[in-house]
Structure formats: structure tokens, C-alpha cells
Amino acid sequence: MDNNKNYMAFGLILGLALVVSAGIGSFTFYKLRSIDYISTTGSAKKPVVSDKVKWTSSITRPTTLSTIKNGYTSMNTDLKEVKNFLILNGVPPESISISPVFMNEIYEQYPGPEKKYNLVQNIEVNSKDVKKIDELSKNTAPLITNKGMLFSTNSLEYYYSKLPEVRVELLASAVGDAKARAEQLAIAGGKTIGALQSASSGVVQVMSANSVEVSDYGMYDTSKIDKEIMVTVKASFEIR
């Protein structure tokens, strides 16, 4: 009798477990079937050519405290030569910005009787003539060989001024790409795509041409003239 009671109890527990499992499965299936939207991410790219450039260069003169007056005189002469070089090569004077002279101490392992310093002055050129400045920055040898000065290019930065307009233009294409992806996913599930429910733009990536380097926070590469602008969009579509 005890064994029969045990069998009956076991049967009741097993039956109850099957009913609960079936109920959970049915609920999950119902929830999956009740989803009425799908979210995807789309992107769009456009190649552009930089239309602004910033060229930063510097002139340097080594000096000591006893010869600092001559050092500043030489700096003034060097600056005039650099400005004449730029203007003679078609750079408007208003495009040239000059920083104050600053002095850096030169630290030596075995210092002499007098401390040595570098006098440094930065020259910045901002221009819309990107090709001219790009070529000129590569042909500054006359300043070094003919004038005997320490002239160096610190950086060349290339920018694109119409980024806001291109971003708006690419948003529509990115949404279209997101919709195409959603359609493929819907077809695989036996569904069709309906109206756009929501869309949010991601960060803008300004990359060098043919680059695949991106950042979660967006990026703006200034190292190359030829660029590629990419915009991403996360969009949700109705499915039926």
C-alpha cells in the first residue's frame, strides 16, 4: 500500500511538472510571437577631399645667456625670411599667424660653464588652397640651405568644412541601409517590414580614405587630404 501511495505521489508531481513546463513554453512562444518590431544598425559613407589646411612650422636658434641678444636678432631675421618665402610663394599675409618667441633650456649630461637655450617661434598658416600649402611644405629646403636657419614643419592638418551638410545627407542613406538589413532578417523569419518606428544617429567618423579604423566616440583624422565620412544609424521597424 505504501508503495502504491508513493507511485501515485510521484505521478502527481511528474504530471504537475509537465503542465508547468508546457505553460512556460507556451508563454515564451507567445512572447516571441508577440514582438512587433525589429531593430538594426545601418551605415553610409562618402569620400571627400579636404578643403582647409593648417600648417604649423617653427624656427629655432640655439643661444646662451651671454649671446641671447644676438639670438633674438637672428630670430627676427629668420622670421622675416620665412614670411618673405611664404608670401613670394602665394600665401596671403593674413593667412600667416606668428606666435611669441619662447625659450627652452638645453639639458646636457656634461654641462659647460654656461647654460644653453633654444629660442623657438611657431608660424601657422591657415589656407583653403590645400594643394599649394601641401606642396610648399615639402619644398622648404631654400630656407635651410640658402638661409642657414633651423626651420622645421611640426604638423600638417587637413579639414573638411562641409561636414554638417554631409552628415545630414548620409543619415537618409544610413536609414535605408538599416531597412535593407531589417528586411533580410524579417524574410528569414517569414515576416515583412512595415513603417519606421524610431531612429537614432550614432557618432560621425571622419577617416582617411580606405581606412577601417573607427572609434566608439567618433573620430576626426586630419593626417590625409583624402577622407571618408561615415555615419551610423540605429533604426527600429514595424514587422508583420
N, C-alpha and C positions, 0 to 999 in steps of 0.2 A: 504493500500500500504506500509505504514511504517513497519507494522508487517511482511509482506512478505519479505521486504528487510532485516529485522533483522534475519528472519529464514534462508534466503539464506546466509547471512554473517556467521551465526553460523554453517551452514552446511559446508561452505568452510573451516572454521577454524578447525572443527572437522575432516574433511577429510584430511587436511594437517597434523594434529597431528598424525593421524593413519599412514599416509605414512612415516612420520619421525620416528615414533616408530618402524614400521616394518623394516625400513632401519637400525636403530640402532641394533635391534635384529638380523638381518641378518649379520651385521658386526661382532657382538660379536660371533655369531655362527661360522662365517668364521674364526675368530681369534682362537677360541678354536680348531677348526678342523685343523688349520694350524700348531699347536705345533708338532714338530717332535723329541722331546727328553723328557726324564723323569729323575729326579734326586732323589736318595735315599741315605740313610746312612747305612753302614754295619759295623759289628764289628767282632772281633775274639779274643779268649782268649787262654792262655796256662799256665798250672800250672808249677811252677819251684821251686827249693829248693835253698836257699841262699848258696853261696859258699865262702863268705867272712864275717868276723865279726869284729867289733870294740868294745872292752870292755874298758870302762873308769871307773876307780875307784879312790879313794883318801884316804890318811891317814891324820889324824888331831891330833894336840896336843894343849891343852889349855896352856897358859902361861901368865906371866906378864912381865913388863919391867925389873924387878929385877931378874927374872928367865929365861929370854929369851935365855941365853947361854945354859942352861940345856935343854930348849925346842928344840933348834936346834940339840943338841946332841942326844936327844931322837928321833927326826925326822930321823936323819941319821941311827940310829939303826933300826927304823921301816922300812925304805926303804930297807935296806939290808935283813931284814926278808921277806918282800914282794917279792923281787926279787928271793931269795932262794926258797920261796914257789912256785913261778911260774916256775922256771927252773926245780925244782925237779918233778913238775907235767907235764913236757914235753913241756913247752913253750920255744922256742929258744930265747936267749938273744937279737938277732937282731929284734925280734918282739915286744920288750918292749921299750916304749918311756917314759921318765921321764920329767916332767915339773919342772921349778924352784919353790921353796917354796914361797908362798905369805902369808901375814899376814892380818887378818881381826879383827877389833876392835869389842869386845862384848859389846853391849849397854845394860845396866841394868837400871831398874826403880829406884833402890836404890843402886847406885854405892858405892863400898868400897873405902878405902883410896888409892888404886892403880888400874889403868886401866887394864882390862883383854883383851887378844887377843887369836885368834885361828891361829895356824900355819897350813897351808894346802898345800899338794903336790899331784898333779894328776899323775896317772900312766895309760898309754894307751897301750893296747895290740891289734895289728892287725894281724889276722891269717886267713888262709884258712881252718883250722881244726875247722869248726863251731861247731860240736857236742862236741869236747873236751872242747873248751872255754865255751860253754853253760853250760856244766856240772860243770866245775871248778868254774864258777861264782856263782853257787848255793851251793858250799861247801867250803866257806872261813871261817867257824867257828873257825878252829885251829888258825887263825891269831888273832882272837878276844879273845877267851877263854884261849888259851895257852900263847899267847904273850902279852896280855893285851893292845892292841893298838886299836885306833878308826879307823877301816877300813870299808869303805862302797863302794858299787857299785853305780856309778852315772848313767850309761846307758849301754845298750847292743844294738848295731845297726847291723842289718843283711842286706847284699847287694848281688846282683846277677851281676856277671861280664860280662855275655854274652848278656846283654840287647840289644845292637845294632843288633846282629845277629838274635835274636828272633823277633825284630821289623820288620826286612825285611821279615822274614819267615811269619809273621802274616798278612802283607799287602795284599798278594795274597788271603789269606783266607777271609779277610775283604771285598775285592772287590767281591769275589764270593758270600758272604752274601748279599752285596748290590744288586748284579744282581738278586739273588733269590727274593728279596723283590720287585724289579722293575718288574720282570716277573709276579708276582701276581697282581700288580697294573695294568699292561698292559692287562692281561687277563680279569680283571674286566671291562675294557673299550673296549674290543673287539680288542685289538691290540697285536702285538708281539714285542719282544725285538730284537734290532739289535746290532751293534758294540758299544763298549765303546767309548764315546766321550771325557770324561775327568775324572780325579780322583785326589783328594787331601787328604792327610793324616791329621788326627786330632792329638790331644795330646796323649801321652802314659800314661797309668795308671798302676802303679805297686802297687797292692793292697794285703792285707792279704788274704790268702785262704778263699774262700766263702764270702768275703766281697762285699757289694754293694755300698760302699762309693766311689764316684768319684769326680773329680774337673774339672771345666771348663778350668783350666790352667794346668791340668795334676797333678799327684801326685806320690810320691815315699814313700811308707810305709816301715819303717825299723824296726818295732817292732816285727815282726814274722819271723821265719825261712822259713816257707812255704808261698809262694807268688803266685799271679796270675797276669800275664801280659795281658793287654787288649789294642788293637789298634782299632781305628775307621777310616773309610774312607768315604768320600762323593764322589759319582760317578754319572755321567750322561751317559745315554744310548740312542741310537737312537731307536725310535719306528716307526713301520709301520703297 
